[in-house]
Amino acid sequence: MENDKIVFETEDGKEEYYILAETKLGGNNYILVTDDKDGMEGSFLVLKENSSRGTDGFASYEIPEDDDELKAVIKVFDELLEDIDLEV
């Protein structure tokens, strides 16, 4: 999955992120993305896949709002990516 990109349509235009990892927790799909191609210096986002896909067939993602959910997912990603220190 190295250097897989995901493009988000936002109010300000398109934003590109690089996918560092994917996981499933509690029946939900999550991805960890960064704005740095190498994944070492950039900021990161944890995104949760919405259960329903858009009419175009593409998945949509949102930032988890529940702090406990976010901490649990970050812990999983931290274990998956031993060489990257995820700071909240």
C-alpha positions as CSV (number, residue, x, y, z in Angstrom):
1,M,0.0,0.0,0.0
2,E,3.1,2.2,0.1
3,N,2.3,5.7,-1.3
4,D,-1.3,5.0,-2.1
5,K,-3.1,8.3,-2.5
6,I,-6.6,9.4,-1.7
7,V,-8.1,12.7,-2.9
8,F,-10.7,14.5,-1.0
9,E,-13.1,17.1,-2.5
10,T,-13.4,20.0,0.0
11,E,-14.9,23.4,-0.1
12,D,-11.4,24.7,-0.9
13,G,-10.8,22.3,-3.7
14,K,-9.0,19.0,-3.9
15,E,-6.7,17.8,-1.1
16,E,-4.4,14.8,-1.5
17,Y,-3.3,12.5,1.3
18,Y,-1.1,9.4,1.4
19,I,-2.5,6.3,3.0
20,L,-0.2,4.9,5.7
21,A,-2.4,2.1,7.0
22,E,-5.9,0.6,7.1
23,T,-7.6,-1.3,9.9
24,K,-11.0,-2.5,10.9
25,L,-12.2,-2.0,14.5
26,G,-15.6,-2.7,15.9
27,G,-17.0,-3.4,12.4
28,N,-15.8,-0.1,11.1
29,N,-13.1,0.6,8.5
30,Y,-10.5,3.2,9.3
31,I,-7.5,4.7,7.4
32,L,-4.5,6.6,8.6
33,V,-3.5,9.3,6.1
34,T,-0.7,11.9,6.0
35,D,0.0,15.0,3.9
36,D,3.7,13.9,3.7
37,K,4.6,11.4,0.9
38,D,7.2,9.7,3.1
39,G,4.9,9.6,6.1
40,M,7.6,10.7,8.5
41,E,7.3,14.5,8.9
42,G,3.7,15.4,8.0
43,S,0.6,15.7,10.0
44,F,-1.8,12.7,10.1
45,L,-5.5,12.1,10.1
46,V,-7.5,9.1,11.3
47,L,-10.6,8.7,9.1
48,K,-13.6,6.5,9.5
49,E,-15.4,5.2,6.5
50,N,-19.1,6.0,6.4
51,S,-21.3,3.0,6.2
52,S,-23.1,4.2,3.1
53,R,-21.3,4.9,-0.2
54,G,-22.3,7.9,-2.3
55,T,-24.3,7.6,-5.5
56,D,-21.0,7.6,-7.4
57,G,-19.9,4.4,-5.6
58,F,-17.0,6.0,-3.8
59,A,-16.5,5.7,-0.1
60,S,-16.8,8.8,2.1
61,Y,-14.8,9.4,5.3
62,E,-15.1,11.5,8.4
63,I,-13.0,12.2,11.4
64,P,-14.2,10.1,14.4
65,E,-15.8,12.5,16.9
66,D,-15.7,10.2,19.9
67,D,-12.4,10.6,21.8
68,D,-12.4,7.0,23.1
69,E,-13.0,5.6,19.6
70,L,-10.2,7.8,18.2
71,K,-7.7,6.8,21.0
72,A,-8.5,3.1,20.4
73,V,-7.9,3.4,16.6
74,I,-4.7,5.4,17.1
75,K,-3.5,2.7,19.5
76,V,-4.0,0.1,16.7
77,F,-2.3,2.2,14.1
78,D,0.6,2.9,16.5
79,E,1.1,-0.9,16.9
80,L,0.9,-1.5,13.2
81,L,3.4,1.2,12.4
82,E,6.3,0.7,14.8
83,D,8.6,3.1,12.9
84,I,6.2,6.0,13.2
85,D,5.4,7.8,16.5
86,L,1.8,9.0,16.4
87,E,1.4,12.0,18.6
88,V,-2.2,13.1,19.4
